[in-house]
Structures are given as structure tokens and as C-alpha cells.
Amino acid sequence: MPKAIQLQPILESLQDFYRTHQRLPAYSELQTLAGYRSKGAAAYLVKRLIEKRIVTQDESGRLIPGSALKGTRVLGSVKAGFPSPAEEELLDTLTLDEFLIRKPNATYIVKVSGDSMIEEGIKEGDLVLVERGRQAQPGDIVIAQVDGQWTMKYLEKRGGRMILRAANRKYPEIEPKGELVIGGVVIANVRKYK
């Protein structure tokens, strides 16, 4: 029986391999990646990876990544107030898709231009995730076509009519003169800092 397997270094190597090649290694590549001399050791490693749900296999035996490979490690929480002692502890792995998206087939991404939603913390260059088909409620941030033009604003109801309101005092409310079509409800905002 092979000696105890340290999965963390192998997991990191598998993540790097997956990100580079957009696939998991074949058994022979896994044997090389893990530094094993025998295919039996690689087979034992695969068994352990399946037990830990790091990978699964399809009907032909090909390895398929589990969420631990596609995701990012969740190491705990951090206070945004006063500093406190913290220890790094692996709590789980998570993909942003799992966390942010409930309906993948109904969700799309839009890049933000302009500053009309700045007071909501949505800045130019941000990406917003939008869910199509969700019933928009007053107070939701929506992507809407108003009188032939697309915009992102708060949806509000005034005296039985729907209006659009910016999150920037510089912009006036928009009351549709003709048609208002809701293209989706904003469900998340994503910003990359560097």
C-alpha cells in the first residue's frame, strides 16, 4: 500500500494543470505530476481524489474536475472593523458561479459604463450579473430598455407607473414616454482591483 498521500500539494498541482490545459491529466500525466514511479500509485491517488470529491470520473474513466478544482479556497472570514487574530483554516472551496448564479442559463454579464449607479457602489468598468426572467420588483436594480435606449437603474413605482431612478444625484428620474422593457434584474456586481 502506498504511503500516506499529502493531498494539498497535489491539489495545487492539479489546479495549475487544469487552469493551463482546461482539462485534467491522464493517468500517465498524473503519475508524472505527483512524482510517482508506478501506475498503481497513480490509481490509488485517483481513488483518494474521488473519495474527497476533488475529481469524479465519466463513464469512460476520464477524470472530471470537482468543485475543489474549479473553485477557489474559502479560508475563513476577516473583520472589516478592528484587527483581530486570525488563523488560516480551509473551510471549503467555492466557484463564483456557484456563489453568485442560481440560474446559469438565464444569467448574463454586462460591463458597466457611466456613473449613474455610483452611490450603490457600481462603478464604470465593473461587471454586473443579470438574471433574465426574474420578476422585477420595485427597489431592484434592473437592466431596462426605455423608449428604445438601454440603461441600468433602480426600478420604482410612483402612482401606478414604473420609473427608473439612478444612484447618483446628478441624474434625473426617467419616466418612460412610451415603452419600458425589463431585460433582467442585477444580482451581483464584480470588480477587479488589479
N, C-alpha and C positions, 0 to 999 in steps of 0.2 A: 504494500500500500504506500502511495506517495506521502512524503512528509506534509505537515500542515501547510496549507496554502495561505499566503498573505494576499487577500483579495484587493486591498486598496491600491497597491502599485499596478496590479493587473487591470483593475477597473480604469485607472487613469490612462494606461496604455491603450486600452480598448476604446475609450472616449476619443483619444487623439487619432487613432486609426479610423474610427467611424467618421469623425469630422473631416478628415483628409480625403478618405476614399468613398464616403457616403454608402458604405456597406460594412458588414462585419468580416473579420478574417476567416478564411477557410481553416480547417484543422491544421494543415501544414504551416500556414502563416501564424496561427495561434501558438503552435509549438515553438516557432522561432521567436515570436513576440514575448512569450513567457520565459524563454531560455531553457526549455525542456529538451531532453535528448530523445525521449520516446513519445510515440503517438498515444500510448496508453496513458501517460501523464496528462497529455492534452485532453484526452477523452474524459479523464477524471475531473479536470478543471472545468470542462463544459458542463458536466453533471452538477458540480458545485454552483456554477453560474446560473444554471436553470433553477436549482433549489432556492437560490437567493433572489430569483426573478430579475436578474440582471439581463439575461437573454432568454429567449424561447426558441423553439425550432418549428419550421414549417413541415409539411408532410414529406418533403424530400430530404429532411435532415439539415437543411441550411439554417444557419443561426440568424435570428431576428432580434433586433435590439429591444430591450425592455425600457421602461421609463428612466431607470437609473443611468442608462447610456445616453438617452436623448435629452435628459433633463440636466438641471444644474443642482448642485448640492444645497440643501437648506441646512444652515449651521446653527440656527437659533434665532434669537432676537436681540436687538440693541436699543437702548433707550435713546430717545431724541432729546431728552432733558439733561439732567445732571449725569456725569460719568459714573459708571458702576463697574465693579469687576465682572469679567466675562470669561467663560471658558468656551473653546470651540468644541461643539458637540454635533455630530452628524445626526440630524433629526429625520431627514427624508431626502428624496430627490424630487424634482419638480420641473416640468416644462412650462414655459409661459403660456403655451397653448392650453395646457390642462388647467392652469390657474385662471386665465382670462376668458377663455372661449367655451361657451356651453353648446353652441350650435355651429360647428365648423363650416357646414355647407351654406349657412346663412350669414356668415361673418366676412367682412372685407376690411381692408385698411385704406385710410385716406391720409395723405400728407397735408398738414395744416399750412396755409399761407395767410398772412394778415394777423392782426392783433385784437380782433373783436371779442375773443374769449379769454383774454389775458388775466382778468380778475378771477377766473375759475382755475388759473394755473395752466392753461393750454396756450402754448407759445408757438410762434412761427417755426416751422421745421419739425414740430412734434408729429408723431403718428397717432391717429386715433383709430380704435377698432370700432366698427359699426355693425350692429346686428340688424339685418333686414327681416321684416315680418313681425317684429315685436310691436305690440300695440303701444304707440307713443302716448304718454301721459303728460299733463301739464307739469312743468318743472324738469322734464327730461331735456337733455341736450340732444338735438336732432340734426341730421343732415337733411335739408329740405330744398325743394325746388319751389321758389316763389316767383310767380309771374315770369317764368322762363329762366330764372337765374338760380344757381346752386349756392347754398350758404350753410354754415353751421351756427346754430343759435339755440337758446332756450326756447322751448315751446310753452306758451302761456295762453290762458283763456281769459278773455275780457268781454263781459256782456254777451256771452253766447258765441263770440267769434274767436278764432285762433289767431294769435300774433306771435311774432318771433322777437326775442329780446337778446341783445348782446350782453356779454360780461365785461363791458368796457363803457364807461360813461360817455365817451366821445361819440358813440354811435346811437342813432335814434332807433326806436322800436320800428319793426317792419310789420305793417298791416297789409296783407295781400289785397291787391286791387282785383285780381282775378283768381287764379288757381294756386293752391298750396298743396304740394305733394311731398309726403314724408318718405325719404329714401332709406331711412333707418335711424336707430337710436344709438348714440355713442355709449359704449360700455366700458371703454378704458382709454387712457392716454399713455403713450410710451415716449420717453425722452432719452436720448443717448447723450451722455455728457462728453465723452472723448472718443 
